Amino acid sequence: MNDLKNQVAFITEGADDALHDAGIVSVEQTLKRAQTQFNAWLKLEAEQRTTQSLLDQLGFDYFKLLDLLTIARSRKHIAKYYDVGEIGKFPRRERPINVKADIDTAGLFPPLREVNRDIRLLNLSAYAPLRFVKHDKVAEYSRRYDMELAGGRSFRQLDREESLIHLMRVNLLKRMESSISS
């Protein structure tokens, strides 16, 4: 609720009595009470800690404060609680029009399946130097860089490098997605 308190302070420019005319005598006291009631609700047994019990515990002034400052309301809420004769009815909802744009209007870009296949063919050897270590040195590098994990498992440097290569392939696809010129 501290975030809410800061937002309200920003909206009211720190004036504790800014909403007095709307029935909120003290913004700070309203939020303090709500925080106290929320903390008490948190201490309830799990089966008693329901949304309804929280709503019952929080004071009316807290909900009034939220109602005053909350902008987003659903159509259903507005139709139920506001005089639509005075404010006007909502327009009839039209079905959305879905537009699927081609990735390349000139038809020069290869299909994504083909691009993915080509990327998967890349060796990306620079990201896997242990592939090129002499066979008699593999054990030494394994001792240096492999890690023992809990449960008797290990995380080998070779596995790290293979994972990095897979990430780099994904990065290439993401780069292509963000800029077709790439």
C-alpha positions as CSV (number, residue, x, y, z in Angstrom):
1,M,0.0,0.0,0.0
2,N,3.0,2.2,0.2
3,D,3.1,2.6,-3.6
4,L,-0.6,3.6,-3.5
5,K,0.2,6.1,-0.7
6,N,3.0,7.6,-2.9
7,Q,0.8,7.8,-5.9
8,V,-2.0,9.5,-4.0
9,A,0.5,11.9,-2.5
10,F,1.6,12.7,-6.1
11,I,-1.9,13.2,-7.3
12,T,-2.9,15.4,-4.3
13,E,0.5,17.2,-4.3
14,G,1.0,16.0,-0.7
15,A,-2.1,17.8,0.6
16,D,-3.6,15.4,3.2
17,D,-7.0,17.2,3.1
18,A,-7.1,17.5,-0.7
19,L,-10.1,15.1,-0.9
20,H,-12.0,16.6,2.1
21,D,-14.8,17.9,-0.1
22,A,-15.3,14.4,-1.4
23,G,-15.7,13.0,2.1
24,I,-12.1,11.9,2.8
25,V,-11.0,13.9,5.8
26,S,-7.4,12.7,5.8
27,V,-5.8,10.7,3.0
28,E,-2.9,9.6,5.3
29,Q,-5.3,8.4,8.1
30,T,-7.5,6.5,5.5
31,L,-4.4,4.7,4.1
32,K,-3.0,4.0,7.6
33,R,-6.3,2.4,8.7
34,A,-6.4,0.4,5.5
35,Q,-2.9,-0.8,6.1
36,T,-3.6,-1.8,9.7
37,Q,-6.8,-3.6,8.6
38,F,-4.8,-5.4,5.8
39,N,-2.1,-6.4,8.3
40,A,-4.8,-7.8,10.7
41,W,-6.3,-9.7,7.7
42,L,-2.9,-11.3,6.9
43,K,-2.7,-12.7,10.5
44,L,-6.0,-14.6,10.1
45,E,-5.9,-18.4,9.5
46,A,-5.6,-19.4,5.9
47,E,-9.3,-20.5,5.6
48,Q,-10.5,-17.2,7.0
49,R,-8.2,-15.1,4.8
50,T,-10.6,-14.7,1.9
51,T,-11.1,-11.9,-0.6
52,Q,-14.6,-11.3,1.0
53,S,-13.2,-11.1,4.5
54,L,-10.6,-8.6,3.3
55,L,-13.3,-6.5,1.6
56,D,-15.4,-6.7,4.8
57,Q,-12.5,-5.5,6.9
58,L,-11.3,-2.6,4.8
59,G,-13.2,0.6,5.7
60,F,-15.7,2.4,3.4
61,D,-13.4,5.5,3.3
62,Y,-10.7,3.4,1.7
63,F,-13.0,2.2,-1.1
64,K,-14.3,5.8,-1.5
65,L,-10.7,7.0,-1.9
66,L,-10.0,4.3,-4.5
67,D,-13.2,5.1,-6.3
68,L,-12.3,8.8,-6.4
69,L,-8.9,8.1,-7.9
70,T,-9.5,5.1,-10.1
71,I,-10.1,5.9,-13.7
72,A,-10.6,2.5,-15.3
73,R,-14.1,1.1,-14.9
74,S,-15.6,-1.6,-16.9
75,R,-18.6,-1.0,-19.2
76,K,-20.6,-3.3,-17.0
77,H,-19.7,-1.3,-13.9
78,I,-20.6,2.0,-15.6
79,A,-23.9,0.8,-17.0
80,K,-24.8,-0.6,-13.5
81,Y,-23.8,2.4,-11.3
82,Y,-24.0,5.5,-13.6
83,D,-26.9,7.1,-15.3
84,V,-26.3,6.3,-19.0
85,G,-29.1,8.6,-19.9
86,E,-27.0,11.4,-18.6
87,I,-23.5,10.3,-19.8
88,G,-24.6,8.5,-22.9
89,K,-24.5,4.8,-24.0
90,F,-21.5,2.9,-25.1
91,P,-21.2,2.4,-28.9
92,R,-22.0,-1.1,-30.2
93,R,-18.9,-3.3,-30.2
94,E,-17.7,-4.2,-33.7
95,R,-15.9,-7.5,-34.4
96,P,-12.2,-6.8,-34.6
97,I,-10.5,-6.9,-37.9
98,N,-7.4,-9.0,-37.8
99,V,-4.6,-8.0,-40.2
100,K,-1.8,-10.4,-40.9
101,A,1.1,-8.6,-42.6
102,D,3.6,-10.5,-44.7
103,I,7.1,-10.4,-43.4
104,D,8.3,-9.3,-46.9
105,T,6.0,-7.8,-49.4
106,A,8.6,-8.2,-52.2
107,G,8.6,-12.0,-51.7
108,L,12.4,-12.1,-51.4
109,F,12.6,-13.4,-47.8
110,P,12.9,-17.2,-47.5
111,P,10.4,-19.1,-45.4
112,L,11.1,-19.1,-41.6
113,R,11.4,-22.8,-41.6
114,E,14.3,-22.5,-44.1
115,V,15.9,-19.7,-42.1
116,N,15.7,-21.7,-38.9
117,R,17.3,-24.7,-40.7
118,D,20.2,-22.6,-42.0
119,I,20.8,-21.1,-38.5
120,R,20.8,-24.6,-37.0
121,L,23.5,-25.6,-39.5
122,L,25.8,-22.9,-38.2
123,N,28.7,-24.3,-36.0
124,L,29.3,-21.2,-34.0
125,S,32.6,-22.7,-33.0
126,A,33.8,-19.5,-31.4
127,Y,31.4,-20.2,-28.6
128,A,32.7,-23.8,-28.1
129,P,36.4,-23.7,-27.7
130,L,36.5,-27.0,-25.8
131,R,35.5,-28.8,-28.9
132,F,39.0,-28.1,-30.2
133,V,41.0,-29.1,-27.1
134,K,43.5,-31.9,-27.7
135,H,42.2,-35.3,-26.5
136,D,45.0,-35.6,-23.9
137,K,44.0,-32.2,-22.3
138,V,40.2,-32.8,-22.1
139,A,40.5,-34.2,-18.5
140,E,42.5,-31.2,-17.3
141,Y,40.0,-28.7,-18.6
142,S,37.2,-30.8,-17.2
143,R,38.8,-30.6,-13.7
144,R,39.2,-26.8,-14.1
145,Y,35.8,-25.9,-15.4
146,D,33.2,-28.6,-14.6
147,M,31.1,-28.0,-11.5
148,E,29.6,-30.6,-9.2
149,L,26.0,-29.9,-8.3
150,A,23.8,-31.1,-5.5
151,G,22.5,-34.7,-5.8
152,G,25.6,-36.0,-7.5
153,R,24.9,-34.1,-10.7
154,S,27.5,-32.1,-12.6
155,F,27.4,-29.2,-15.0
156,R,30.1,-29.6,-17.6
157,Q,31.8,-26.8,-19.4
158,L,31.0,-28.6,-22.7
159,D,27.3,-28.4,-21.8
160,R,27.6,-24.7,-21.0
161,E,29.2,-24.1,-24.4
162,E,26.5,-26.1,-26.2
163,S,23.8,-24.2,-24.3
164,L,25.4,-20.9,-25.2
165,I,25.4,-21.9,-28.9
166,H,21.6,-22.6,-28.7
167,L,21.1,-19.2,-27.1
168,M,23.1,-17.6,-29.8
169,R,20.9,-19.3,-32.5
170,V,17.8,-17.9,-30.7
171,N,19.5,-14.5,-30.6
172,L,20.0,-14.6,-34.4
173,L,16.3,-15.4,-34.9
174,K,15.3,-12.6,-32.5
175,R,17.6,-10.2,-34.3
176,M,16.1,-11.1,-37.6
177,E,12.6,-10.7,-36.1
178,S,13.4,-7.2,-34.8
179,S,14.9,-6.0,-38.1
180,I,14.3,-7.7,-41.3
181,S,17.3,-5.8,-42.8
182,S,19.6,-7.6,-40.3
